[in-house]
Amino acid sequence: MEGDMNQFVSRGGIKLQSAIENWKLRIEDYVVLDVGSSTGGFVDCLLQNGARKVYALDTAYGELAWKLRNDPRVVVMERTNILRLTHLPGVKAHLEGDFENTSDGGRLERSGSHDSSEVDGVDLITIDAGWTKLELILPIVKNFLKPDGLIIALLKPHYEADKRDLIKGVLPSEIAERVKNQVLEKIVHCKLYIVNCIDSPILGGAGNREYLLLLKP
């Protein structure tokens, strides 16, 4: 499955499918928040694996594939910056105290103030956010995750590294490994447990090495 380049609307689906198969995850009937949806490779993969609902969030507009945009299981959240996300429609946030600050100074409301019909957090969060560093995204998204939920994050060292280390857009493999380890250390400080880490089955843009992380609170 992970080798079929035409199975998903973009190459991202191949990466996520590899993670699902490697970690033997069953996501049937899951409610998922997908951060950095773009064309929708992750969204497509999630739906094909039985997800009940997918929130497709991206800062861009009009990039999500037409078939996904019109799928009733997809909640399209375009022009939305994850770092400024203060509410996910129909989902309770899990916060400590009355309020919690977001990275840009905004505030998330306490989960108890939401409507009782809202679900108690999403089952899974998937992340492929490009330029935005994982250490900034994770503290925000985990507020919308069930206590026993999971996070699958695509780690792209060429976006996390010092741009001076890139050679014609490519981060040397040995530096990519070092950057990966640095990011993993930062993730631990986000109060997340690193369950597993594998290489992406395909290289990223310009031939960069990428990794898939499985995290839980």
Summary of the structure (lengths in Angstrom):
residues: 217
radius of gyration: 16.7
end to end distance: 29.1
largest distance: 52.3
contacts: 699
relative contact order: 0.15
helix: 31%
strand: 25%
